[in-house]
Amino acid sequence: MGQGRNRLYFGISFLVSSIPAWAGIYCMVHNRTTLSILLIAFSMICMGISTLLFVGYKTIKHGVPLLSKSLSIISGILWPVARGLSRTRIVGPILSVCIRSTFFIWFMVLLMSDHAIRWVLRRFVGQHPTGHSLSVINAMDTTFELFDETIPVTKDLQDNRLFQRRKSESGAAGNRLVQRPRYSLPLAYTLSVASKLVYEDVAVIRYELEKAGFDVVKSFHPIAYQNICAFIVEKDNDILLVFRGTNPLNIQNYITNVNTGLCQVRGRNGSNMGKVHKGFWKAMGDPPIRQHAYQYHQEQHGTSNLDDGNMTHIHDNSTSRVQIVLNNTSLYRTIASAVQAVIQVLQFLTLNVFHYVSDPVDSSWTGPDVDVRTNTMFSQAEKHIMELLRHNRHDSKHRRLFITGHSLGGALGTIFLAKMVQSRSPVLEHFGGLYTFGHPKIGNIDFARSFDRHMSNKIFHHAYNNDIVTRIPLWAPYDSPPGTLVYIGSDYDITLYPPDPLTNCPVPIRRISFLHLSGVLNRFVIRRMVHENLIRILFRLVFPFFLNDHFPSDYCGALRHGRARRVVMGTAGLQGGEKDVHAESDCSEEDDQTNNLSKRYPNNNDNNINNSGNNKSIHQHQHHTTDIITLHNNEPDEFNSTDRRLSF
């Protein structure tokens, strides 16, 4: 089977690559030598690229186990050497300083390169009205329209009676365990743009949020902890917590991503919450002491009146400052205090310079005067959210928190929710939804199941077409993220896959399809390229299709122009997005979805049903295994969306 696919791949590659060569031969016959040489050279280049892609794919597929084994052998050889050097008093510390200094130099060089690249891109895409240059991530799409009133509202997902009616029409009424996903397409679009906006400088974020009608003056609060960033903002009764994804030129972000070891997580009562990505869990920081949370709870129930000044801070900012006292009351006091001050300055300089070199941080997002080392991301975010809730206590019951992020930001958003569950944060009472876009796997199956069904109905992780980040890490025990999978096809067709109603296990996404037309060969992508800028087209040509599908601009465009078509509910064996690999066929979308699900669940899947049984029992079994609910999209004016509110 594999050899047949290889022959098919090379056959198609040869036919496509030979077209310019035949045109070159035709030109040569007609004495157009220069043009013929260019066409033949282009044909050879195309064939070479297809060969390199094939070799690269096979190398990754078959070379990873060999590479892993080789690295393990090298690690075993070097481990005694490294252990011996670490015990030496001179050589070990010198090597450690050299390695840390080299890392720090590269860290600073890459941060400076980020500004240089922004300056270069500024010549092509222009500058923002604030005078700032846009990030590399958003150079391909410089728009930040947070609201679009033309996006239709899917009322079937916002009204239980309509959802039950659609279940009856689709023949899925028997699946009573499945609850209605609390999904909103206009809200998803707004949060996707916010996840895209967070990659920019704070000045740009403030400008765009204020332009969209958010209460920037009273509620906007940028947060940074070591090398991860987020911001909080409020509009009407909705609070947004938006985490930034990976900065392409920040090494520390990549260290967070590749720290893929799993750590065991338990709730406050000792319950098992599964195993989680160690890098993501550590990056969020520990939950704070619950004194201010207790005070908030007491206020909500009217048992105490609390002054804002009594709010307990987990870390005192005085730890990041040194106070020097000089005394000139006598000659002795003058000399002694001066010497002590010099010692304090040298100690402060030495320890902190070494600390920043050994563990560098990017403080450019919030400014050099903000401490980004001691106050954890979780404690800062939770504290500011509760302050917003405290300032309007009379409306606090109607206020909701939406968490979002793209890539690394989506993973951090999920971790933030998990830490709220673990620490029993009072903010959970106001949790409105978690919308993530293109984030990687976070933990094992136990972690995904640690969120109850009620909360899972508010968790939506979006995956666009062949986005590779949504499929990594590839190895066990990593499993699908919690909540509902929102799969977006290359045709912007949106399908919701709620968790298994029997086990609460999330639906995994299909594998990347390398044997279908993708990237610049996909007919839907080709149609959209005429409206894209040169930077986006260049990225499509330079990067492989499974990386191009990861950019936040694609998620924003898909949610803005796409439609939520169906909800697919199934038990074990279902994979999200299976119908998309056949989207180029001539059959309709509904038939295509049904055909693919029939292939996943043939009649002889259940040992209790044999081929000689009656058709009715087989039909009931298949129907119980997989239910497809077709959704109806309504025009915006039918649901009064002109007030530009975030929530339903």
Secondary structure, 3 states (H helix, E strand, C coil): CHHHHHHHHHHHHHHHHHHHHHHHHHHHHCCCHHHHHHHHHHHHHHHHHHHHHHHHHHHHHHHHHHHHHHHHHHHHHHHHHHHHHHHCCCHHHHHHHHHHHHHHHHHHHHHHHHHHHHHHHHHHHCCCCCCCCCCCCCCCCCCCCCCCCCCCECHHHCCHHHHHHHHHHCCCCCCCCCCCCCCCHHHHHHHHHHHHHCCCCHHHHHHHHHHCCCCHHHHCEEEEECCEEEEEEEECCEEEEEECCCCCCCHHHHHHHHCCCEEEEECCCCCEEEEEEHHHHHHHCCCCCCHHHHHHHHHHCCCCCCCHHHCCCCCCHHHHCCCCCCCCCCHHHHHHHHHHHHHHHHHHHHHHHHHHHHCCCCCCCCCCCCCCCCCCHHHHHHHHHHHHHHHCHHHHHHCEEEEEEECHHHHHHHHHHHHHHHHCCHHHHHEEEEEEECCCCCECHHHHHCCCHHHHCCEEEEEECCCHHHHCCCCCCCCCCCCEEEEECCCCEEEEECCCCCCCCCCCECCCCCCCCCHHHCHHHHHHHCCCCHHHHHHHHHCCHHHHCCCHHHHHHHHHHCEEEEEEEECCCCCECHHHHHCCCCCCHHHHHHHHHHHHCCCCCCCCCCCCCCHHHHHHHHHHHEEEEECCCECHHHHCHHHCCCCC
